[in-house]
Amino acid sequence: MRHNKAINHLGRKSGHRKAMLANMACSLIEHKRIKTTVAKAKALKTYVEPLITKSKEDTTHSRRTVFSYLKNKEAVKELFGVIAPKIADRPGGYTRVLHTGFRLGDGADMALIELVDFNEAALASAKKEAKKSTRRSRAKKAEPKAEAAPAAEAPAEEPKAE
């Protein structure tokens, strides 16, 4: 039974697991999306989201704290310079795990983990949905009547044949 077992050990010793999660977090920060197994993606989500929250406050202390987890100067610079300003107003939920199927070699359940605010396709569809009007709008009911009047006048005028 898994009573009080909060984290998935991923079949690794603690040092290997910490190094793997740090490397995966750096890759996620640099590339904005990575493909991995579902178990690793879920573990990475719990690892990287507190770091992204910490990056909202750009102080020396928070930079050093994040660097102690990531151990990559370029990833820290990208996190504080590009990612933090873009997610500043988001209260949490910075990553998304999408299940993609099974790996051919061993049948492992694969997933795509990505930063939510950096998916251009999802952002474009969200903007289109935001432009919709309410269902109770009266503007659409008035338009057909306005269009019907010029349409009725048009057949009355016949072009002259010369």
C-alpha positions as CSV (number, residue, x, y, z in Angstrom):
1,M,0.0,0.0,0.0
2,R,1.1,3.6,-0.7
3,H,0.1,5.2,2.6
4,N,1.9,8.5,3.1
5,K,4.0,8.1,-0.1
6,A,3.8,11.6,-1.5
7,I,6.3,11.4,-4.4
8,N,6.9,9.0,-7.2
9,H,10.4,7.7,-6.9
10,L,10.5,6.8,-10.6
11,G,12.6,3.7,-9.9
12,R,15.7,5.8,-9.1
13,K,17.8,6.7,-6.1
14,S,17.3,10.3,-4.8
15,G,20.4,11.8,-6.4
16,H,19.6,10.4,-9.8
17,R,16.0,11.5,-9.5
18,K,16.9,15.0,-8.5
19,A,19.4,15.3,-11.4
20,M,16.9,13.9,-13.9
21,L,14.2,16.3,-12.8
22,A,16.6,19.3,-12.8
23,N,17.6,18.4,-16.4
24,M,14.0,17.9,-17.5
25,A,13.0,21.2,-15.9
26,C,15.8,23.0,-17.8
27,S,14.7,21.4,-21.0
28,L,11.1,22.4,-20.4
29,I,12.1,26.0,-19.6
30,E,14.3,26.3,-22.7
31,H,12.1,24.5,-25.2
32,K,8.7,25.3,-23.7
33,R,7.5,21.7,-24.3
34,I,9.0,18.3,-24.0
35,K,7.9,14.7,-24.7
36,T,8.3,12.2,-21.9
37,T,6.5,9.4,-20.0
38,V,3.3,10.3,-18.0
39,A,4.9,9.4,-14.7
40,K,7.9,11.7,-15.3
41,A,5.7,14.5,-16.6
42,K,3.6,14.4,-13.5
43,A,6.7,14.4,-11.3
44,L,8.2,17.2,-13.3
45,K,5.0,19.3,-12.9
46,T,5.3,19.2,-9.1
47,Y,9.0,20.0,-9.4
48,V,8.8,23.0,-11.8
49,E,5.6,24.8,-10.8
50,P,7.0,26.0,-7.4
51,L,10.1,27.3,-9.3
52,I,8.0,29.2,-11.7
53,T,6.0,30.7,-8.8
54,K,9.3,31.7,-7.2
55,S,10.4,33.4,-10.5
56,K,7.5,35.9,-10.3
57,E,9.6,37.8,-7.6
58,D,12.8,38.8,-9.3
59,T,15.2,39.1,-6.4
60,T,18.7,37.8,-5.8
61,H,17.4,35.4,-3.2
62,S,14.8,33.9,-5.5
63,R,17.3,33.6,-8.3
64,R,19.7,31.8,-6.1
65,T,17.0,29.5,-4.7
66,V,15.9,28.6,-8.3
67,F,19.5,28.1,-9.4
68,S,20.0,25.6,-6.5
69,Y,17.3,23.5,-8.1
70,L,18.1,23.9,-11.8
71,K,21.9,24.3,-11.8
72,N,21.8,25.9,-15.2
73,K,22.5,29.6,-15.6
74,E,20.8,29.9,-19.0
75,A,17.6,28.2,-17.8
76,V,17.5,30.6,-14.8
77,K,18.0,33.6,-17.1
78,E,15.2,32.3,-19.5
79,L,12.9,31.7,-16.5
80,F,13.3,35.1,-15.0
81,G,13.6,37.1,-18.2
82,V,11.0,35.5,-20.6
83,I,8.7,33.2,-18.7
84,A,8.1,35.1,-15.5
85,P,6.8,38.3,-17.1
86,K,4.4,36.3,-19.3
87,I,2.9,34.4,-16.4
88,A,2.9,37.2,-13.9
89,D,-0.9,37.4,-13.7
90,R,-1.6,33.7,-13.6
91,P,-2.3,32.3,-10.1
92,G,-0.9,28.8,-10.8
93,G,-1.3,26.0,-13.2
94,Y,1.7,26.9,-15.4
95,T,2.1,23.5,-17.1
96,R,-0.2,21.2,-19.0
97,V,0.2,17.4,-19.4
98,L,-1.2,16.0,-22.7
99,H,-1.4,12.2,-23.1
100,T,-0.1,11.3,-26.6
101,G,-0.3,7.5,-26.7
102,F,2.1,4.7,-26.2
103,R,5.8,4.3,-27.0
104,L,6.5,1.7,-29.6
105,G,9.5,0.0,-27.9
106,D,8.1,-0.9,-24.5
107,G,4.5,0.4,-24.6
108,A,5.1,3.1,-22.0
109,D,2.4,5.7,-21.7
110,M,3.8,8.9,-23.3
111,A,2.8,12.5,-22.6
112,L,3.7,16.0,-23.8
113,I,4.3,18.5,-21.0
114,E,4.2,22.2,-22.0
115,L,4.1,25.7,-20.5
116,V,0.5,26.9,-20.8
117,D,1.2,30.5,-21.9
118,F,3.6,29.5,-24.6
119,N,1.3,27.3,-26.7
120,E,0.4,29.5,-29.8
121,A,-2.4,27.2,-31.0
122,A,-4.2,27.2,-27.7
123,L,-3.8,30.9,-27.3
124,A,-5.2,31.6,-30.8
125,S,-8.3,29.4,-30.2
126,A,-8.8,31.1,-26.8
127,K,-8.8,34.6,-28.4
128,K,-11.4,33.4,-31.0
129,E,-13.7,32.1,-28.2
130,A,-13.3,35.4,-26.3
131,K,-14.8,37.4,-29.3
132,K,-18.1,35.5,-29.2
133,S,-21.1,37.5,-28.1
134,T,-23.7,36.3,-25.5
135,R,-26.6,34.2,-26.5
136,R,-29.1,36.9,-25.6
137,S,-27.7,39.5,-27.9
138,R,-30.4,41.5,-29.8
139,A,-28.0,42.6,-32.5
140,K,-28.4,39.4,-34.4
141,K,-32.2,39.6,-34.4
142,A,-32.2,43.1,-35.8
143,E,-29.7,42.3,-38.7
144,P,-32.0,39.9,-40.7
145,K,-34.8,42.6,-40.8
146,A,-32.3,45.2,-42.0
147,E,-31.0,42.9,-44.7
148,A,-34.5,41.9,-45.8
149,A,-35.6,45.5,-46.8
150,P,-32.8,46.1,-49.4
151,A,-33.3,42.6,-50.7
152,A,-37.0,43.3,-51.4
153,E,-36.1,46.5,-53.2
154,A,-33.5,44.9,-55.5
155,P,-35.9,42.7,-57.5
156,A,-38.2,45.7,-58.1
157,E,-35.4,47.4,-60.1
158,E,-34.8,45.6,-63.4
159,P,-31.9,46.5,-65.5
160,K,-32.8,48.3,-68.8
161,A,-31.9,46.3,-72.0
162,E,-30.5,48.4,-74.8
